[in-house]
Amino acid sequence: VLAAGDLCAICQEKMHTPILLQCKHIFCEDCASEWLERERTCPLCRALVKPGDIRSFSDGSTTLFFQLF
């Protein structure tokens, strides 16, 4: 059984390529990318998300998708 912290709040599956938003919520990169194509807010707390606010959870670098965002 996975701990709740291991699951993406969007897809409810184990995190794949996790990213960290400025509000400290973590999602799969693919899930967040799809969400942010439609919305400019965090899926959980609705905080405004700006391209520079998104970081790869593993190493702190900005992903290519969000550099182009």
C-alpha positions in Angstrom: 0.0 0.0 0.0 1.4 3.4 -1.0 1.4 6.3 1.5 -0.8 9.2 0.6 2.3 11.3 -0.1 3.3 9.0 -2.8 0.2 9.5 -4.9 -0.5 12.3 -7.3 -3.7 14.2 -6.3 -4.7 14.5 -9.9 -4.4 11.0 -11.2 -4.4 9.2 -7.8 -1.5 7.0 -8.9 2.1 6.7 -7.9 4.0 9.9 -8.7 5.8 9.9 -12.1 8.4 12.7 -12.6 7.1 14.8 -9.7 7.1 18.6 -9.9 6.7 21.0 -7.0 4.6 24.2 -7.2 5.4 27.4 -5.3 2.5 26.5 -2.9 4.4 23.3 -2.1 2.0 20.9 -3.7 3.5 18.1 -5.7 2.0 16.4 -8.8 3.1 14.2 -11.7 4.6 16.4 -14.4 2.2 15.1 -17.1 -0.8 15.6 -14.9 0.2 19.1 -14.0 1.0 20.0 -17.6 -2.4 18.9 -18.7 -4.1 20.8 -15.8 -2.1 24.0 -16.5 -3.0 24.0 -20.2 -6.6 24.8 -18.9 -6.0 26.5 -15.6 -3.4 28.8 -14.1 -3.9 27.7 -10.5 -2.9 24.8 -8.3 -5.4 21.9 -8.5 -5.6 21.6 -4.7 -5.4 25.1 -3.2 -6.1 27.2 -6.3 -3.0 29.4 -5.7 -2.0 31.3 -8.8 0.8 29.4 -10.7 3.4 31.3 -12.7 5.9 29.5 -15.0 8.8 30.3 -12.8 7.1 28.9 -9.7 7.3 25.3 -11.0 10.3 23.1 -10.1 11.3 19.5 -10.6 10.8 17.8 -7.3 13.9 15.7 -7.7 16.6 18.3 -8.3 15.1 21.7 -8.1 15.5 22.6 -11.7 12.8 24.0 -13.9 11.5 21.6 -16.5 11.7 22.4 -20.2 7.9 22.4 -20.6 7.5 25.1 -18.0 10.4 27.2 -19.4 8.4 27.4 -22.7 5.0 27.8 -20.9 
